[in-house]
Amino acid sequence: MNEQTIAQAAVTSLRAEVLLAPKPGLVDPESNGAHRDMNVTTFEASIHALAPYFGQYLHAGLTAATVPQLYQQLRTIGVKAEKAMMTVTVGVNTHRGANFSFGFLLGALGWLLQKQSLKQLVMHDFAPLFPAVAQIAQGVSGDFRDLSEKKQLSHGEALYMKHGVTGVRGEALAGYPTIRTVILPYLRQTTTHGDLRYLQLMVHLMAQVEDANVLHRGGPAGLRFVQDAAKALLHVPASRLPNGLRALNAEMIARNLSPGGTADYLSLAYFFDALMQQMG
């Protein structure tokens, strides 16, 4: 896979995630979930705006001389990407978390591809990628300092102050344990194909992820509800899963809950799946 193909795989992954249905509480072609300010068209515009920056993240990694230099470049590109996203969505946060994660993962991937092939990385289950991400992301640890002195906090910062939840920043600093311990083992072991492959993965993620979006909307009680409901769906036969998800969607709309963190991980799963399948 060349540079352009890898970056395009990330873009395609975002599209695949939004088109997957049914997704409880989330935007898909069947429903806008618990969102009144966005739909599939909003997401398509957001993806189109972000697409040019994914190639820039990867290229930054391929050409960086040092880790601190790469971090600064990724941060600069990330700010421009988010601004482009917010411009086309008129201020609606469609992909802030996904943009953050793809920025660091593509940057780290490029950094490693300076010295080894993608085939080598796939053969080793991407093992070198996660410490590389953690090393590059060290700069974001400063985001949690001096928050008590800030006048206006982001949703993520407010959750950290209230519940000690570090969200996507914490995942990056820890080298994305959810990708390592949930997503990659699932993709390697499951024989299911098509949408069902990802609907079942979504249920696994909802059952385990400490979803910052759910916490923001519903607090710890909302998170417990989502995780318990997902755990119950883990035991539903595949043929009945879509209807179970539709029933949960109605409940989550009523409770105004949306597992946006799970949606971001689903797009990352599509990306890693594409890389693995390309390498055979």
C-alpha distance (Angstrom), angle and dihedral (degrees) to the residues before:
residue distance angle dihedral
M1 . . .
N2 3.77 . .
E3 3.79 127.6 .
Q4 3.81 94.7 -91.1
T5 3.82 93.5 47.5
I6 3.83 92.6 52.3
A7 3.80 92.7 49.1
Q8 3.81 90.6 46.6
A9 3.82 90.0 51.8
A10 3.82 88.4 59.9
V11 3.82 91.5 51.0
T12 3.82 91.8 47.0
S13 3.81 89.3 50.2
L14 3.81 92.0 58.7
R15 3.81 89.6 51.1
A16 3.81 92.3 48.5
E17 3.81 91.2 51.7
V18 3.81 96.0 52.7
L19 3.84 91.9 46.1
L20 3.82 93.8 50.4
A21 3.82 110.8 105.6
P22 2.95 147.7 -127.0
K23 3.83 98.4 24.0
P24 3.83 114.9 165.3
G25 3.79 113.3 -122.5
L26 3.81 92.2 -4.9
V27 3.79 135.7 103.4
D28 3.80 114.6 -96.1
P29 3.85 136.7 141.2
E30 3.84 90.6 -84.0
S31 3.80 99.2 49.3
N32 3.81 144.7 -4.3
G33 3.81 88.4 -128.0
A34 3.79 114.2 -153.1
H35 3.83 91.6 -19.3
R36 3.79 124.1 104.9
D37 3.81 95.8 172.3
M38 3.82 102.2 54.0
N39 3.79 143.3 42.7
V40 3.82 138.5 171.3
T41 3.82 90.6 -73.6
T42 3.83 90.5 55.3
F43 3.80 89.5 52.0
E44 3.81 93.2 47.8
A45 3.82 90.1 52.9
S46 3.80 90.2 47.7
I47 3.83 92.4 50.7
H48 3.80 91.4 48.7
A49 3.82 89.5 52.2
L50 3.82 93.6 48.3
A51 3.83 97.0 43.5
P52 3.84 98.8 87.5
Y53 3.81 91.7 52.6
F54 3.82 95.2 57.0
G55 3.79 89.9 67.3
Q56 3.80 88.7 48.4
Y57 3.83 92.2 54.1
L58 3.81 91.1 52.4
H59 3.80 93.3 44.1
A60 3.82 90.7 50.4
G61 3.80 88.6 57.4
L62 3.79 93.4 46.1
T63 3.81 92.6 52.6
A64 3.84 105.1 32.1
A65 3.80 117.9 118.2
T66 3.84 97.8 -160.9
V67 3.82 137.9 18.9
P68 3.85 94.9 -117.5
Q69 3.81 89.5 50.7
L70 3.81 90.3 50.4
Y71 3.82 92.0 49.3
Q72 3.81 91.5 53.1
Q73 3.81 91.7 47.6
L74 3.81 92.7 49.3
R75 3.79 90.9 48.2
T76 3.82 91.4 50.7
I77 3.82 92.9 48.1
G78 3.82 90.4 44.6
V79 3.80 93.2 55.6
K80 3.82 90.7 51.1
A81 3.81 91.3 46.8
E82 3.80 92.6 50.7
K83 3.79 91.2 48.1
A84 3.82 90.3 51.7
M85 3.82 89.8 49.2
M86 3.80 93.8 48.5
T87 3.81 91.2 47.8
V88 3.81 95.2 57.0
T89 3.83 93.9 40.7
V90 3.83 91.8 46.1
G91 3.80 92.5 -122.6
V92 3.82 99.3 -38.4
N93 3.81 114.8 135.9
T94 3.79 103.7 -131.4
H95 3.81 103.2 149.4
R96 3.82 110.3 7.2
G97 3.82 93.0 125.2
A98 3.81 94.2 41.9
N99 3.81 91.4 48.3
F100 3.82 89.9 51.5
S101 3.81 93.3 49.5
F102 3.79 97.0 43.0
G103 3.81 88.9 48.2
F104 3.79 93.6 58.1
L105 3.81 96.0 36.5
L106 3.82 94.7 48.7
G107 3.80 91.0 43.5
A108 3.81 91.6 50.5
L109 3.79 90.9 44.9
G110 3.80 90.7 53.7
W111 3.81 90.6 47.1
L112 3.83 91.0 54.6
L113 3.81 93.3 43.2
Q114 3.80 88.1 64.4
K115 3.82 87.2 76.0
Q116 3.83 108.3 18.2
S117 3.79 139.6 33.2
L118 3.78 127.6 -105.7
K119 3.81 87.8 -119.4
Q120 3.83 89.6 59.5
L121 3.81 90.9 49.9
V122 3.82 92.2 49.6
M123 3.82 91.0 47.8
H124 3.82 89.1 55.0
D125 3.84 93.6 47.3
F126 3.82 89.5 -108.9
A127 3.83 88.0 -71.2
P128 3.86 95.7 153.3
L129 3.82 91.7 49.9
F130 3.79 97.9 70.8
P131 3.82 100.0 53.8
A132 3.81 86.8 44.8
V133 3.82 90.4 55.2
A134 3.81 90.9 47.0
Q135 3.81 90.7 51.2
I136 3.82 94.5 47.2
A137 3.82 92.3 44.9
Q138 3.82 95.0 54.9
G139 3.79 88.9 104.1
V140 3.81 92.4 68.2
S141 3.83 91.2 63.6
G142 3.81 85.5 81.7
D143 3.81 88.6 63.7
F144 3.82 89.4 77.3
R145 3.81 95.3 54.0
D146 3.81 124.8 98.9
L147 3.82 93.2 3.2
S148 3.79 91.5 142.5
E149 3.80 87.7 66.3
K150 3.81 95.2 51.6
K151 3.80 116.1 102.0
Q152 3.81 96.0 -153.4
L153 3.80 122.6 33.4
S154 3.80 127.9 -163.1
H155 3.83 117.0 -124.7
G156 3.81 88.9 -100.3
E157 3.80 93.5 49.9
A158 3.80 91.9 47.4
L159 3.82 90.6 51.5
Y160 3.79 90.6 50.5
M161 3.82 91.1 51.6
K162 3.82 93.2 46.2
H163 3.83 104.3 35.5
G164 3.83 105.4 11.4
V165 3.82 89.1 -116.6
T166 3.80 112.6 151.7
G167 3.83 95.6 -168.5
V168 3.80 120.3 -173.5
R169 3.82 92.3 -12.2
G170 3.80 89.7 57.5
E171 3.81 91.0 48.5
A172 3.81 91.0 52.9
L173 3.82 92.3 47.3
A174 3.82 89.6 50.8
G175 3.81 92.6 48.0
Y176 3.82 95.7 -105.9
P177 3.82 101.3 -68.7
T178 3.82 90.5 -176.4
I179 3.81 90.5 62.3
R180 3.82 91.6 45.0
T181 3.80 99.2 44.5
V182 3.82 104.7 28.8
I183 3.83 113.5 18.2
L184 3.81 104.1 39.6
P185 3.84 95.4 43.3
Y186 3.82 89.2 48.5
L187 3.82 93.2 49.6
R188 3.82 91.2 47.2
Q189 3.80 96.2 47.0
T190 3.80 106.5 36.0
T191 3.79 120.3 89.3
T192 3.82 94.7 -167.7
H193 3.81 116.3 114.5
G194 3.80 136.8 -162.5
D195 3.79 125.4 18.3
L196 3.81 93.6 -25.1
R197 3.83 89.2 63.5
Y198 3.80 89.7 61.1
L199 3.81 98.3 36.0
Q200 3.81 88.9 57.5
L201 3.82 90.9 46.0
M202 3.83 88.9 50.2
V203 3.82 89.7 55.8
H204 3.83 90.7 49.8
L205 3.82 89.8 50.8
M206 3.81 94.5 46.2
A207 3.80 88.9 51.8
Q208 3.82 93.2 53.6
V209 3.81 113.0 23.0
E210 3.81 119.1 98.8
D211 3.79 88.0 -135.5
A212 3.80 111.6 -154.2
N213 3.82 91.6 -161.9
V214 3.80 91.6 56.0
L215 3.81 91.3 45.4
H216 3.80 90.8 50.2
R217 3.80 92.2 52.5
G218 3.81 102.3 33.8
G219 3.80 109.1 14.4
P220 3.83 121.5 -138.6
A221 3.83 91.3 -40.4
G222 3.81 90.7 56.1
L223 3.80 91.2 48.9
R224 3.83 91.0 50.3
F225 3.81 90.3 50.5
V226 3.82 92.8 51.8
Q227 3.80 94.2 44.8
D228 3.82 93.4 47.0
A229 3.82 92.5 46.8
A230 3.82 90.5 49.8
K231 3.81 92.1 48.1
A232 3.82 88.6 54.8
L233 3.82 90.2 51.5
L234 3.82 91.3 53.2
H235 3.81 87.7 76.6
V236 3.81 97.5 46.3
P237 3.85 115.6 110.2
A238 3.82 112.7 -104.7
S239 3.82 92.5 -114.4
R240 3.82 90.9 58.6
L241 3.81 97.9 41.2
P242 3.85 98.0 91.6
N243 3.82 92.2 54.2
G244 3.81 90.1 45.6
L245 3.80 89.1 52.9
R246 3.82 91.4 49.1
A247 3.81 90.8 52.4
L248 3.81 90.2 49.4
N249 3.81 89.5 48.5
A250 3.82 89.8 59.4
E251 3.81 90.5 50.8
M252 3.78 93.3 47.4
I253 3.81 92.2 48.9
A254 3.82 88.2 52.6
R255 3.82 89.6 50.9
N256 3.84 93.3 40.9
L257 3.82 91.8 -124.1
S258 3.80 125.0 151.5
P259 3.84 124.0 177.4
G260 3.80 95.7 -146.4
G261 3.80 92.2 158.3
T262 3.80 89.6 59.2
A263 3.83 89.7 50.1
D264 3.83 90.1 54.9
Y265 3.80 91.0 50.2
L266 3.81 90.6 49.3
S267 3.80 90.5 56.5
L268 3.82 89.1 49.3
A269 3.82 89.1 50.0
Y270 3.81 91.1 54.1
F271 3.82 88.1 50.7
F272 3.81 96.3 51.0
D273 3.81 90.4 43.1
A274 3.81 89.7 54.4
L275 3.83 91.8 50.3
M276 3.81 91.9 49.5
Q277 3.80 94.1 47.0
Q278 3.82 92.3 48.7
M279 3.79 89.2 55.6
G280 3.79 91.8 47.5
